[in-house]
Amino acid sequence: MAVLTVSVVAADHEVWSGEASMGVALAPMHAKDATRLLQRADVAMEAAKSTRSGVEIYDPVRGTNESGQLRLLADRRRAGPHRRG
């Protein structure tokens, strides 16, 4: 898959350009409740970031260390947006 690229244009000038990552989790295949579904979409999004693929679908094999991954995500969020990779 191609990397998702986002550009912000104002008055015909590009003022910001960057890449976006998206994680996908599907109900009821990946989870039946909203909380777990969002957590698994987060795991997939981190995979999209690390592989620079743009979009990843949740893979239970990748989620074998899901509780550790979720703790890491929570720590990164608490550190603030300037600490994200």
N, C-alpha and C positions, 0 to 999 in steps of 0.2 A: 504494500500500500504506500501511497505517497504521503509525505508529511503535510499536515494541514498548515497553511500559511495564512496569517491574518495581517492585513494592512489597514491603517487608519489614515484617511485622506481628508484634508481640510483645505479649502480654497485651492484645489488642484495641486497640493503639495503633500507628499507622503510625510506624515509626522511621526508615525510609529509603525514598525513592522516586526512581527515575531511569529513563532510557531505555536500551535495549539495541540494539545493531546486530549484524547477522549477515550474513556473506558466504558464498555458496554456490559451490562448484566441483564439477563432476561428472566422475567417471572413466568411461570413457576419453576422453570428449568434450573436456575441458579440459586433462587431463594424464594420463599413464600411470603416473607414479611419485608416491609419497606426498609427497615434498619439494616438488615443483613444484605438486602439487594444493593443499597447504597454503598455498604462496606465493600462488597465484591466488585462493584463498578469502580471504586477507588483503587482496589488492587489491580484491576485491568488498566486503569489510567496510568498508574505507576509503571506498569509493563510497557505501555505505549511511550512513556517518556524515556525509559531506559533503552528501548530498542529504536527510538526515534521513528516509529512507524506511523504515528499520527493517530491511529485507532487500533485498539485491541479489544477483543471479546474475552470476558472472564473465562479462565481455564482452570478447572479444579486441580489439575496437576500443579499449576503454578501457585495455587492457593494452599498447598500443603503446609506452609508455614504462615497461614493467614493471620493468626493471632499476633505473631511477631511483626508481621508486615503492618498490621493495623496499629500496633503500638508505635512503630517507627513513623507512620503517617501522622498520628496524633502529636508526637514530639515535634515533627517538622512544622505542623500547623501552629503549635504553641510558640515556636521560634519566630514566627512571622513570615510574611510573604517575601521579604528581602533575603531569606535564608533558603528559599526553594531553588531546586536545580532545574 
